[in-house]
Structures are given as C-alpha cells and as structure tokens.
Amino acid sequence: MSRFPLDPKLSKVLLAAENYQCLEEALTVVALMSVDSVLYYPPQGDKGEKALAARRRFFSLDGGDPITMLNIYHAYRAMKGNKDWCHENFINSRNMKSVIDVRSQLRQICIDLKLTFESCHQDTERVRKCLCSGFFVNAAEYHREGHYLTVDSHQPVSIHPSSSLFHLKPPPQCLIYRELVYTTKSYMRDVCIVDRNWLLEIAPTYFKKGQEGIN
C-alpha cells in the first residue's frame, strides 16, 4: 500500500479492486476522493435550486455518493470537458482536471504493480463492495430512533445535507462513509450504501459475532 501516495483506506480500495474486477472504476472513485470537490455549491437561492436540480440527474439512490460522482465523471468525459456543460451542471472544471491527473498517476502505479485492469461497467455493486474493503471501519447502521450509529464507537451521526442520499426515504439501513465533519451535528460525507453481509464477509474478525452493531 505504501506505493500509493494516498490515505491507507484508499490504497486498500485500489488493491482490492482487482479481486472485484473493477479497477478502472476504483481508480476514478479514489481520484475523485483525493482532490477538492468537483461540485460547485452556489449560495442558497435560485442558483442553489438549479444546482441541486442539475445534480439530481446523476444521483445514484441505490449506490450513494461515490457512484453519483462516478456518473458525473463519465458524463464529463463524454462531453470532453466542455466548459459550457460544466457551467450548466455546476461542475468545477479545474478540480475535474485534477481528478484526471491524479487518476493517470495512480493508473501508472497500478501498471508498475502489474495489477489487472478490468471494468465492471454498470455493475456498480462491485465498486461498493470494493469500497467496503477500505472503509469497513467507517460503517454506520440506522436505528429506530431516527439516526445512524457508527459501528466502532456507537456515535450518533447523520448523512450530510450535500449527499445524494440526504432525502432518501426510507433511509438506507447500512452505510460506509469517507469522513466525519462536525458542525451542529456529526455528519457523514461521501456515503455509500452497503449490505451488512458484505462487511461480515470482508472483515469477519473486526465484526466478530457478539459485537454490538453488525453481527
């Protein structure tokens, strides 16, 4: 993992991607998570509503934020980085170019490591399982009280308002997240819907039987 200039969780995602036959998609998601947001958030008001409406076209309500960002990346590449398209969809073209640069650098490291490049195409469940390999410690389960609890510390957390899953009803039962941010609440950012059984398969020792939470 030391070959990648990344957070160890993200490095683990790339190494696991070969097993899930989704290294091409994993490279994109990891690159997107490694730079400043490619989304432009205008002030509240008419532009804020337009930005949200534009973003909804890319939402993955059965996958979450990483798959939503993957959809945005594919659309950006299909439009060949057209500046007017970026403006209309509130995409930060400068940061998106950084994503492409980072992805290229990471891809070269994968070549040096002789990893197998495959695409899962529309089977994004493979990508979500792959993300579990790196972020299983960042799992949270929904409780009847109306909030999530992190599995490791049983801390109450909420989905960040900027998430594609913020308004989803009923709330997903199990999530992983990239990071927590603290304001008036503890918010999960870059949330991804997962199956609790995936977590048990990927990290059985961590989620040992009898532990409160996933078991």
GROMACS elastic network, one bead per residue, 0.5 to 0.9 nm:
[ bonds ]
;  ai    aj funct       b0    kb
    1     4     6  0.58950   500
    1     5     6  0.87171   500
    1     6     6  0.85452   500
    1     8     6  0.67136   500
    1    11     6  0.55462   500
    1    12     6  0.66501   500
    1    14     6  0.89544   500
    1    15     6  0.76684   500
    2     5     6  0.71400   500
    2     6     6  0.82723   500
    2     8     6  0.79877   500
    2    11     6  0.80249   500
    3     6     6  0.87100   500
    3    11     6  0.85331   500
    3   109     6  0.72942   500
    3   113     6  0.87897   500
    4     7     6  0.83661   500
    4     8     6  0.83595   500
    4    10     6  0.88081   500
    4    11     6  0.61084   500
    4   106     6  0.71604   500
    4   109     6  0.71881   500
    4   110     6  0.89118   500
    5     8     6  0.87671   500
    5    11     6  0.81438   500
    5   106     6  0.85696   500
    6     9     6  0.79785   500
    6    10     6  0.62233   500
    6    11     6  0.59899   500
    6    34     6  0.77089   500
    7    10     6  0.54187   500
    7    11     6  0.64023   500
    7    12     6  0.88166   500
    7    34     6  0.87026   500
    8    12     6  0.61055   500
    8    13     6  0.86398   500
    8   134     6  0.78516   500
    9    12     6  0.51711   500
    9    13     6  0.64283   500
    9   131     6  0.87552   500
    9   133     6  0.81628   500
    9   135     6  0.60854   500
   10    13     6  0.50270   500
   10    14     6  0.65784   500
   10    15     6  0.88832   500
   10    30     6  0.62294   500
   10    33     6  0.84478   500
   10    34     6  0.86464   500
   10   131     6  0.82403   500
   10   134     6  0.61812   500
   10   135     6  0.81364   500
   11    14     6  0.52838   500
   11    15     6  0.64125   500
   11    16     6  0.86709   500
   11    30     6  0.84347   500
   11   134     6  0.76123   500
   12    15     6  0.50988   500
   12    16     6  0.60176   500
   12    17     6  0.84860   500
   12   130     6  0.88510   500
   12   131     6  0.86304   500
   12   133     6  0.67877   500
   12   134     6  0.51048   500
   12   135     6  0.87506   500
   13    16     6  0.51505   500
   13    17     6  0.60714   500
   13    26     6  0.70589   500
   13    27     6  0.88915   500
   13    30     6  0.78489   500
   13   130     6  0.58416   500
   13   131     6  0.56291   500
   13   132     6  0.78851   500
   13   133     6  0.60286   500
   13   135     6  0.81397   500
   14    17     6  0.51220   500
   14    18     6  0.74837   500
   14    23     6  0.66597   500
   14    26     6  0.61158   500
   14    27     6  0.67239   500
   14    30     6  0.77086   500
   14   110     6  0.83794   500
   14   130     6  0.81020   500
   14   131     6  0.88240   500
   14   134     6  0.86212   500
   15    18     6  0.63405   500
   15    19     6  0.81214   500
   15    23     6  0.83883   500
   15   110     6  0.86507   500
   15   115     6  0.80987   500
   16    19     6  0.56023   500
   16    20     6  0.68680   500
   16    23     6  0.83520   500
   16   130     6  0.60289   500
   16   131     6  0.84662   500
   16   133     6  0.66520   500
   16   134     6  0.80780   500
   17    20     6  0.50686   500
   17    21     6  0.60599   500
   17    22     6  0.53137   500
   17    24     6  0.84100   500
   17    25     6  0.85485   500
   17    26     6  0.63181   500
   17    27     6  0.87256   500
   17   118     6  0.88945   500
   17   126     6  0.84058   500
   17   127     6  0.76286   500
   17   130     6  0.57170   500
   17   131     6  0.85122   500
   17   133     6  0.89380   500
   18    21     6  0.51158   500
   18    22     6  0.64171   500
   18    23     6  0.56600   500
   18   115     6  0.66905   500
   18   116     6  0.59907   500
   18   117     6  0.71903   500
   18   118     6  0.75413   500
   19    22     6  0.79245   500
   19    23     6  0.86914   500
   19   130     6  0.83778   500
   20    23     6  0.77402   500
   20   118     6  0.89069   500
   20   120     6  0.81873   500
   20   126     6  0.57100   500
   20   127     6  0.74486   500
   20   129     6  0.77246   500
   20   130     6  0.65009   500
   21    24     6  0.84757   500
   21   116     6  0.80901   500
   21   117     6  0.75371   500
   21   118     6  0.52221   500
   21   119     6  0.61891   500
   21   120     6  0.61194   500
   21   126     6  0.74876   500
   21   127     6  0.88083   500
   22    25     6  0.54859   500
   22    26     6  0.60892   500
   22    27     6  0.86618   500
   22   117     6  0.75185   500
   22   118     6  0.54504   500
   22   121     6  0.81130   500
   22   123     6  0.89465   500
   22   124     6  0.85365   500
   22   126     6  0.66433   500
   22   127     6  0.63362   500
   22   130     6  0.80833   500
   23    27     6  0.60240   500
   23    28     6  0.86681   500
   23   115     6  0.84445   500
   23   116     6  0.74607   500
   23   117     6  0.55549   500
   23   118     6  0.56680   500
   23   119     6  0.63936   500
   23   120     6  0.82701   500
   23   127     6  0.86443   500
   24    27     6  0.53580   500
   24    28     6  0.66776   500
   24   107     6  0.85401   500
   24   117     6  0.62556   500
   24   118     6  0.60126   500
   24   119     6  0.53318   500
   24   120     6  0.80196   500
   25    28     6  0.51683   500
   25    29     6  0.62783   500
   25    30     6  0.86033   500
   25    70     6  0.75340   500
   25   118     6  0.85695   500
   25   119     6  0.64633   500
   25   120     6  0.73658   500
   25   121     6  0.81256   500
   25   124     6  0.85919   500
   25   127     6  0.69845   500
   26    29     6  0.51150   500
   26    30     6  0.59655   500
   26    31     6  0.83718   500
   26   127     6  0.65480   500
   26   130     6  0.77429   500
   26   131     6  0.81537   500
   27    30     6  0.52783   500
   27    31     6  0.60467   500
   27    32     6  0.85705   500
   27   103     6  0.59414   500
   27   104     6  0.86993   500
   27   106     6  0.70302   500
   27   107     6  0.69824   500
   28    31     6  0.51462   500
   28    32     6  0.61517   500
   28    33     6  0.86641   500
   28    69     6  0.89726   500
   28    70     6  0.68936   500
   28    73     6  0.78488   500
   28    99     6  0.77173   500
   28   100     6  0.81169   500
   28   102     6  0.89792   500
   28   103     6  0.61641   500
   29    32     6  0.50623   500
   29    33     6  0.62364   500
   29    34     6  0.86639   500
   29    66     6  0.62411   500
   29    67     6  0.78926   500
   29    69     6  0.73195   500
   29    70     6  0.62770   500
   29   103     6  0.89474   500
   29   127     6  0.88203   500
   30    33     6  0.50305   500
   30    34     6  0.61597   500
   30    66     6  0.89626   500
   30   103     6  0.78737   500
   31    34     6  0.50196   500
   31    35     6  0.67747   500
   31    98     6  0.84973   500
   31    99     6  0.53180   500
   31   100     6  0.75241   500
   31   101     6  0.85501   500
   31   102     6  0.57083   500
   31   103     6  0.52561   500
   31   104     6  0.89955   500
   31   106     6  0.80115   500
   32    35     6  0.59326   500
   32    36     6  0.80028   500
   32    37     6  0.75961   500
   32    38     6  0.76999   500
   32    66     6  0.83908   500
   32    69     6  0.73891   500
   32    70     6  0.82259   500
   32    73     6  0.85662   500
   32    96     6  0.80488   500
   32    98     6  0.88196   500
   32    99     6  0.56593   500
   32   100     6  0.87237   500
   32   102     6  0.85951   500
   32   103     6  0.83924   500
   33    36     6  0.77499   500
   33    37     6  0.79589   500
   33    66     6  0.83498   500
   33    99     6  0.86834   500
   33   178     6  0.83603   500
   33   190     6  0.83623   500
   34    37     6  0.89420   500
   34    99     6  0.77443   500
   34   102     6  0.79195   500
   35    38     6  0.79935   500
   35    95     6  0.70047   500
   35    96     6  0.86219   500
   35    98     6  0.69935   500
   35    99     6  0.65335   500
   35   102     6  0.82710   500
   36    39     6  0.87868   500
   36    95     6  0.64648   500
   36    98     6  0.87889   500
   36    99     6  0.89618   500
   37    40     6  0.76089   500
   37    92     6  0.77795   500
   37    95     6  0.69209   500
   37    96     6  0.84519   500
   38    69     6  0.86713   500
   38    90     6  0.87567   500
   38    91     6  0.57614   500
   38    93     6  0.71161   500
   38    94     6  0.79972   500
   38    95     6  0.52663   500
   38    96     6  0.55822   500
   38    99     6  0.83942   500
   39    55     6  0.88776   500
   39    89     6  0.86880   500
   39    90     6  0.61986   500
   39    92     6  0.56173   500
   39    93     6  0.89029   500
   39    95     6  0.85789   500
   39    96     6  0.89311   500
   40    51     6  0.80518   500
   40    89     6  0.87136   500
   40    90     6  0.51089   500
   40    91     6  0.55234   500
   40    92     6  0.56680   500
   41    44     6  0.86430   500
   41    47     6  0.88626   500
   41    48     6  0.70189   500
   41    51     6  0.72505   500
   41    52     6  0.89192   500
   41    90     6  0.73302   500
   41    91     6  0.89496   500
   42    45     6  0.83908   500
   42    47     6  0.61401   500
   42    48     6  0.54168   500
   42    51     6  0.74014   500
   42    90     6  0.82251   500
   43    46     6  0.86284   500
   43    47     6  0.69851   500
   43    48     6  0.58575   500
   44    47     6  0.68560   500
   44    49     6  0.74358   500
   45    48     6  0.51683   500
   45    49     6  0.63706   500
   45    50     6  0.87254   500
   46    49     6  0.52280   500
   46    50     6  0.62355   500
   46    51     6  0.86634   500
   47    51     6  0.60295   500
   47    52     6  0.85638   500
   48    51     6  0.51353   500
   48    52     6  0.63103   500
   48    53     6  0.86637   500
   49    52     6  0.51558   500
   49    53     6  0.61458   500
   49    54     6  0.86039   500
   50    53     6  0.50302   500
   50    54     6  0.61002   500
   50    55     6  0.85386   500
   50    88     6  0.89056   500
   50    89     6  0.85285   500
   50    90     6  0.87541   500
   51    54     6  0.51185   500
   51    55     6  0.61214   500
   51    56     6  0.86705   500
   51    88     6  0.82958   500
   51    89     6  0.65898   500
   51    90     6  0.59266   500
   52    55     6  0.50391   500
   52    56     6  0.61655   500
   53    56     6  0.53017   500
   53    57     6  0.72306   500
   53    89     6  0.88886   500
   54    57     6  0.58959   500
   54    58     6  0.79419   500
   54    88     6  0.77035   500
   54    89     6  0.53921   500
   54    90     6  0.75824   500
   55    58     6  0.56560   500
   55    59     6  0.67281   500
   55    68     6  0.88291   500
   55    72     6  0.85244   500
   55    89     6  0.68525   500
   55    90     6  0.80450   500
   55   164     6  0.85205   500
   56    59     6  0.50197   500
   56    60     6  0.86636   500
   56   164     6  0.76285   500
   57    60     6  0.88983   500
   58    67     6  0.88042   500
   58    68     6  0.56010   500
   58    69     6  0.77576   500
   58    70     6  0.88025   500
   58    71     6  0.57763   500
   58    72     6  0.61515   500
   58    75     6  0.87472   500
   59    62     6  0.89022   500
   59    63     6  0.86778   500
   59    64     6  0.74615   500
   59    65     6  0.76313   500
   59    67     6  0.78802   500
   59    69     6  0.82639   500
   59    71     6  0.78396   500
   59    72     6  0.88523   500
   59   164     6  0.58604   500
   59   165     6  0.84062   500
   60    63     6  0.52219   500
   60    64     6  0.54216   500
   60    65     6  0.71340   500
   60    66     6  0.86287   500
   60    67     6  0.60038   500
   60    68     6  0.50510   500
   60    69     6  0.88417   500
   60    71     6  0.81097   500
   60   164     6  0.72258   500
   60   165     6  0.83578   500
   61    64     6  0.56827   500
   61    65     6  0.85484   500
   61    67     6  0.89718   500
   61    68     6  0.82911   500
   61   164     6  0.69477   500
   61   165     6  0.63518   500
   61   168     6  0.73722   500
   61   193     6  0.86220   500
   62    67     6  0.89083   500
   62   165     6  0.88798   500
   62   172     6  0.88704   500
   62   192     6  0.87603   500
   62   193     6  0.68018   500
   63    66     6  0.74947   500
   63    67     6  0.57686   500
   63    68     6  0.75936   500
   63   124     6  0.75816   500
   63   125     6  0.76543   500
   63   128     6  0.72788   500
   63   165     6  0.89223   500
   63   191     6  0.88302   500
   63   192     6  0.58585   500
   63   193     6  0.52708   500
   63   194     6  0.77972   500
   64    67     6  0.57604   500
   64    68     6  0.62008   500
   64    69     6  0.88189   500
   64   163     6  0.78270   500
   64   164     6  0.62649   500
   64   165     6  0.61596   500
   64   175     6  0.89632   500
   64   190     6  0.77297   500
   64   191     6  0.59270   500
   64   193     6  0.57339   500
   65    69     6  0.60547   500
   65    70     6  0.84650   500
   65   163     6  0.63554   500
   65   164     6  0.59133   500
   65   165     6  0.74856   500
   65   189     6  0.84400   500
   65   190     6  0.52630   500
   65   191     6  0.55790   500
   65   192     6  0.59318   500
   65   193     6  0.87552   500
   66    69     6  0.51213   500
   66    70     6  0.61698   500
   66    71     6  0.87104   500
   66   127     6  0.88651   500
   66   128     6  0.83277   500
   66   190     6  0.64045   500
   66   191     6  0.72474   500
   66   192     6  0.64698   500
   67    71     6  0.61979   500
   67    72     6  0.86544   500
   67   124     6  0.72710   500
   67   127     6  0.81623   500
   67   128     6  0.82216   500
   67   192     6  0.79445   500
   68    71     6  0.50992   500
   68    72     6  0.63971   500
   68    73     6  0.87861   500
   68   164     6  0.74004   500
   69    73     6  0.61910   500
   69    74     6  0.86594   500
   70    73     6  0.50879   500
   70    74     6  0.62611   500
   70    75     6  0.86440   500
   71    74     6  0.52273   500
   71    75     6  0.62318   500
   71    76     6  0.86307   500
   72    75     6  0.51043   500
   72    76     6  0.61025   500
   72    77     6  0.86768   500
   72    91     6  0.87115   500
   73    76     6  0.50150   500
   73    77     6  0.62308   500
   73    78     6  0.85359   500
   73    96     6  0.78962   500
   74    77     6  0.51768   500
   74    78     6  0.60734   500
   74    79     6  0.86056   500
   75    79     6  0.61777   500
   75    80     6  0.85329   500
   75    81     6  0.87963   500
   76    79     6  0.51459   500
   76    80     6  0.61526   500
   76    81     6  0.53080   500
   76    82     6  0.75428   500
   76    85     6  0.81169   500
   76    86     6  0.76801   500
   76    91     6  0.87838   500
   76    93     6  0.89656   500
   76    96     6  0.83836   500
   77    81     6  0.59559   500
   77    82     6  0.88170   500
   78    81     6  0.77536   500
   79    82     6  0.56466   500
   79    85     6  0.73874   500
   81    84     6  0.88020   500
   81    85     6  0.76047   500
   81    86     6  0.72003   500
   81    93     6  0.71821   500
   81    96     6  0.84800   500
   81    97     6  0.84682   500
   82    85     6  0.53071   500
   82    86     6  0.63416   500
   82    87     6  0.87935   500
   82    93     6  0.86690   500
   83    87     6  0.61500   500
   83    88     6  0.86116   500
   83    91     6  0.89804   500
   83    93     6  0.71145   500
   84    87     6  0.50311   500
   84    88     6  0.61410   500
   84    89     6  0.85632   500
   85    88     6  0.51118   500
   85    89     6  0.61159   500
   85    90     6  0.83873   500
   85    91     6  0.81867   500
   86    89     6  0.51782   500
   86    90     6  0.57640   500
   86    92     6  0.67824   500
   86    93     6  0.63449   500
   87    90     6  0.51002   500
   87    91     6  0.62699   500
   87    92     6  0.79424   500
   87    93     6  0.84793   500
   88    91     6  0.78734   500
   91    94     6  0.88875   500
   91    95     6  0.85632   500
   91    96     6  0.78336   500
   92    95     6  0.55495   500
   92    96     6  0.62825   500
   92    97     6  0.88459   500
   93    97     6  0.61926   500
   93    98     6  0.86753   500
   94    97     6  0.52138   500
   94    98     6  0.65089   500
   94    99     6  0.88969   500
   95    99     6  0.63536   500
   95   100     6  0.88406   500
   96   100     6  0.64875   500
   96   101     6  0.87859   500
   97   100     6  0.50942   500
   97   101     6  0.63409   500
   97   102     6  0.87008   500
   98   101     6  0.50263   500
   98   102     6  0.60956   500
   98   103     6  0.84294   500
   99   102     6  0.51617   500
   99   103     6  0.59746   500
   99   104     6  0.85247   500
  100   103     6  0.50868   500
  100   104     6  0.61627   500
  100   105     6  0.87471   500
  101   104     6  0.51636   500
  101   105     6  0.63906   500
  101   106     6  0.87558   500
  102   105     6  0.51495   500
  102   106     6  0.61948   500
  102   107     6  0.85140   500
  103   106     6  0.51182   500
  103   107     6  0.59816   500
  103   108     6  0.86329   500
  104   107     6  0.50580   500
  104   108     6  0.63381   500
  104   109     6  0.88718   500
  105   108     6  0.52637   500
  105   109     6  0.65938   500
  105   110     6  0.88864   500
  106   109     6  0.51225   500
  106   110     6  0.63314   500
  106   111     6  0.87183   500
  107   111     6  0.62388   500
  107   112     6  0.86783   500
  108   112     6  0.62485   500
  108   113     6  0.86360   500
  109   113     6  0.62175   500
  109   114     6  0.85937   500
  110   114     6  0.61506   500
  110   115     6  0.54466   500
  110   116     6  0.81949   500
  110   117     6  0.85292   500
  111   115     6  0.60636   500
  111   116     6  0.81538   500
  111   117     6  0.85994   500
  112   115     6  0.78199   500
  119   122     6  0.88727   500
  119   123     6  0.89672   500
  120   123     6  0.52936   500
  120   124     6  0.67488   500
  120   125     6  0.88337   500
  120   126     6  0.69454   500
  120   127     6  0.78737   500
  121   124     6  0.72563   500
  122   125     6  0.85944   500
  123   126     6  0.61431   500
  123   127     6  0.77726   500
  124   127     6  0.50054   500
  124   128     6  0.64725   500
  124   129     6  0.87059   500
  125   128     6  0.50914   500
  125   129     6  0.62061   500
  125   130     6  0.85119   500
  125   194     6  0.85874   500
  126   129     6  0.51508   500
  126   130     6  0.61117   500
  126   131     6  0.86750   500
  127   131     6  0.62049   500
  127   132     6  0.86899   500
  128   131     6  0.50284   500
  128   132     6  0.63448   500
  128   133     6  0.89368   500
  128   192     6  0.70249   500
  128   193     6  0.74484   500
  128   194     6  0.65860   500
  129   132     6  0.50381   500
  129   133     6  0.67299   500
  129   194     6  0.72861   500
  129   195     6  0.85389   500
  129   198     6  0.66838   500
  129   199     6  0.84301   500
  129   202     6  0.85979   500
  130   133     6  0.52701   500
  130   134     6  0.72373   500
  131   134     6  0.54597   500
  131   135     6  0.60488   500
  131   136     6  0.79437   500
  131   176     6  0.83208   500
  131   192     6  0.83911   500
  132   135     6  0.50265   500
  132   137     6  0.85866   500
  132   138     6  0.87651   500
  132   139     6  0.86001   500
  132   176     6  0.71460   500
  132   194     6  0.76125   500
  132   198     6  0.74481   500
  132   199     6  0.66108   500
  132   202     6  0.74219   500
  133   136     6  0.60383   500
  133   199     6  0.80391   500
  133   202     6  0.62500   500
  133   203     6  0.78813   500
  134   137     6  0.80087   500
  134   138     6  0.89243   500
  135   138     6  0.52500   500
  135   139     6  0.72613   500
  135   176     6  0.64977   500
  135   177     6  0.71624   500
  135   178     6  0.70889   500
  136   139     6  0.56044   500
  136   176     6  0.67278   500
  136   177     6  0.88878   500
  136   199     6  0.62785   500
  136   202     6  0.79748   500
  136   203     6  0.73173   500
  136   206     6  0.88028   500
  137   140     6  0.89737   500
  137   150     6  0.88276   500
  137   151     6  0.75766   500
  137   152     6  0.67328   500
  137   176     6  0.81085   500
  137   206     6  0.82025   500
  138   150     6  0.70877   500
  138   151     6  0.74975   500
  138   152     6  0.76377   500
  138   175     6  0.82650   500
  138   176     6  0.53259   500
  138   177     6  0.56442   500
  138   178     6  0.70172   500
  138   179     6  0.77822   500
  139   149     6  0.85645   500
  139   150     6  0.58697   500
  139   151     6  0.56854   500
  139   152     6  0.76629   500
  139   174     6  0.72145   500
  139   175     6  0.56513   500
  139   177     6  0.66886   500
  139   194     6  0.89509   500
  139   199     6  0.84991   500
  139   214     6  0.89684   500
  140   148     6  0.59437   500
  140   149     6  0.53007   500
  140   151     6  0.53474   500
  140   152     6  0.83898   500
  140   154     6  0.83388   500
  140   155     6  0.89432   500
  140   157     6  0.81039   500
  140   173     6  0.84146   500
  140   174     6  0.58885   500
  140   175     6  0.53517   500
  140   176     6  0.61811   500
  140   177     6  0.80170   500
  140   213     6  0.85405   500
  140   214     6  0.89391   500
  141   147     6  0.84420   500
  141   148     6  0.52828   500
  141   149     6  0.55376   500
  141   150     6  0.65734   500
  141   151     6  0.69637   500
  141   172     6  0.83699   500
  141   173     6  0.56891   500
  141   175     6  0.65204   500
  141   176     6  0.89128   500
  141   196     6  0.87598   500
  141   213     6  0.73464   500
  141   214     6  0.79085   500
  142   145     6  0.84230   500
  142   146     6  0.71957   500
  142   147     6  0.58530   500
  142   149     6  0.65450   500
  142   171     6  0.74456   500
  142   172     6  0.71270   500
  142   174     6  0.63617   500
  142   175     6  0.84178   500
  143   146     6  0.58582   500
  143   147     6  0.57359   500
  143   148     6  0.58309   500
  143   149     6  0.71730   500
  143   173     6  0.80257   500
  144   147     6  0.73282   500
  144   148     6  0.89463   500
  145   148     6  0.85982   500
  147   156     6  0.64968   500
  147   157     6  0.65401   500
  147   158     6  0.62286   500
  147   159     6  0.89158   500
  148   154     6  0.86561   500
  148   155     6  0.79931   500
  148   156     6  0.56110   500
  148   157     6  0.52376   500
  148   158     6  0.60586   500
  148   159     6  0.83249   500
  148   173     6  0.86304   500
  148   174     6  0.86468   500
  148   175     6  0.89745   500
  149   152     6  0.87377   500
  149   153     6  0.79727   500
  149   155     6  0.51404   500
  149   157     6  0.59150   500
  149   158     6  0.85258   500
  149   213     6  0.85410   500
  150   153     6  0.58354   500
  150   155     6  0.52281   500
  150   156     6  0.66868   500
  150   157     6  0.69892   500
  150   213     6  0.84417   500
  151   154     6  0.54435   500
  151   155     6  0.79141   500
  151   207     6  0.89078   500
  151   212     6  0.76167   500
  151   213     6  0.56250   500
  151   214     6  0.70638   500
  152   155     6  0.81110   500
  152   212     6  0.89808   500
  152   213     6  0.84031   500
  154   157     6  0.89741   500
  154   212     6  0.86739   500
  154   213     6  0.81964   500
  155   186     6  0.85471   500
  156   185     6  0.86211   500
  156   186     6  0.72119   500
  157   180     6  0.82763   500
  157   185     6  0.70809   500
  157   187     6  0.55658   500
  157   188     6  0.66241   500
  158   161     6  0.87552   500
  158   166     6  0.88337   500
  158   185     6  0.72722   500
  158   186     6  0.62789   500
  158   188     6  0.59760   500
  159   162     6  0.83728   500
  159   163     6  0.67945   500
  159   165     6  0.73503   500
  159   166     6  0.58275   500
  159   186     6  0.86306   500
  159   187     6  0.55197   500
  159   188     6  0.50583   500
  159   189     6  0.68922   500
  159   190     6  0.89028   500
  159   191     6  0.73790   500
  160   163     6  0.54969   500
  160   165     6  0.85594   500
  160   166     6  0.65652   500
  160   181     6  0.85005   500
  160   186     6  0.85580   500
  160   188     6  0.54904   500
  160   189     6  0.57029   500
  160   190     6  0.83311   500
  160   191     6  0.84873   500
  161   164     6  0.82691   500
  161   165     6  0.84548   500
  161   166     6  0.55385   500
  161   167     6  0.83352   500
  161   187     6  0.83664   500
  161   189     6  0.89664   500
  162   165     6  0.84755   500
  162   166     6  0.70420   500
  162   189     6  0.81825   500
  163   166     6  0.52566   500
  163   167     6  0.85108   500
  163   188     6  0.88147   500
  163   189     6  0.70696   500
  163   190     6  0.69567   500
  163   191     6  0.72551   500
  164   167     6  0.75438   500
  164   168     6  0.79931   500
  164   191     6  0.86304   500
  165   168     6  0.50909   500
  165   169     6  0.86729   500
  165   171     6  0.79907   500
  165   172     6  0.84281   500
  165   191     6  0.78509   500
  165   192     6  0.87060   500
  165   193     6  0.89868   500
  166   169     6  0.88397   500
  166   171     6  0.84763   500
  167   170     6  0.88725   500
  167   171     6  0.81564   500
  168   171     6  0.57049   500
  168   172     6  0.78043   500
  169   172     6  0.78486   500
  170   173     6  0.85782   500
  171   174     6  0.88321   500
  172   175     6  0.70244   500
  172   193     6  0.66108   500
  172   194     6  0.85284   500
  173   193     6  0.81366   500
  173   194     6  0.84570   500
  173   195     6  0.83411   500
  173   196     6  0.85142   500
  174   192     6  0.86438   500
  174   193     6  0.62377   500
  174   194     6  0.57849   500
  174   195     6  0.64077   500
  174   196     6  0.62703   500
  175   191     6  0.63454   500
  175   192     6  0.54825   500
  175   194     6  0.54571   500
  175   195     6  0.79909   500
  175   196     6  0.84531   500
  176   188     6  0.85758   500
  176   190     6  0.83052   500
  176   191     6  0.56661   500
  176   192     6  0.53774   500
  176   193     6  0.67250   500
  176   194     6  0.68920   500
  177   180     6  0.76619   500
  177   188     6  0.58057   500
  177   189     6  0.58799   500
  177   190     6  0.54453   500
  177   192     6  0.62861   500
  178   188     6  0.73316   500
  178   189     6  0.59518   500
  178   190     6  0.53903   500
  178   191     6  0.66894   500
  178   192     6  0.87400   500
  179   187     6  0.83289   500
  179   188     6  0.59952   500
  179   189     6  0.55352   500
  179   190     6  0.72516   500
  179   191     6  0.86964   500
  180   186     6  0.63323   500
  180   187     6  0.54422   500
  180   189     6  0.61491   500
  181   185     6  0.82061   500
  181   186     6  0.58092   500
  181   187     6  0.52296   500
  181   188     6  0.65873   500
  181   189     6  0.72227   500
  182   185     6  0.58110   500
  182   187     6  0.62368   500
  183   186     6  0.64964   500
  183   187     6  0.77530   500
  184   187     6  0.88854   500
  188   191     6  0.64732   500
  194   197     6  0.85237   500
  194   198     6  0.71791   500
  194   199     6  0.80791   500
  195   198     6  0.53989   500
  195   199     6  0.71033   500
  196   199     6  0.52619   500
  196   200     6  0.65936   500
  196   201     6  0.88769   500
  196   214     6  0.66754   500
  196   215     6  0.83933   500
  197   200     6  0.50232   500
  197   201     6  0.61987   500
  197   202     6  0.85821   500
  197   214     6  0.85572   500
  197   215     6  0.86504   500
  198   201     6  0.50993   500
  198   202     6  0.60503   500
  198   203     6  0.84684   500
  199   202     6  0.51254   500
  199   203     6  0.58438   500
  199   204     6  0.74079   500
  199   207     6  0.75484   500
  199   214     6  0.80694   500
  200   203     6  0.54568   500
  200   205     6  0.82573   500
  200   206     6  0.82259   500
  200   207     6  0.60668   500
  200   208     6  0.81152   500
  200   214     6  0.75962   500
  200   215     6  0.71271   500
  201   204     6  0.57577   500
  202   205     6  0.89668   500
  203   206     6  0.53714   500
  203   207     6  0.62671   500
  203   208     6  0.84821   500
  204   207     6  0.51710   500
  204   208     6  0.57703   500
  204   209     6  0.82762   500
  204   215     6  0.88709   500
  205   208     6  0.50156   500
  205   209     6  0.84735   500
  206   211     6  0.88806   500
  207   210     6  0.84144   500
  207   211     6  0.65457   500
  207   212     6  0.88430   500
  207   213     6  0.82386   500
  207   214     6  0.62240   500
  207   215     6  0.60620   500
  208   211     6  0.58335   500
  208   214     6  0.84052   500
  208   215     6  0.65169   500
  209   212     6  0.86511   500
  209   214     6  0.83217   500
  209   215     6  0.51622   500
  210   213     6  0.85314   500
  210   214     6  0.87416   500
  210   215     6  0.63643   500
  211   214     6  0.70650   500
  211   215     6  0.63839   500
  212   215     6  0.73348   500
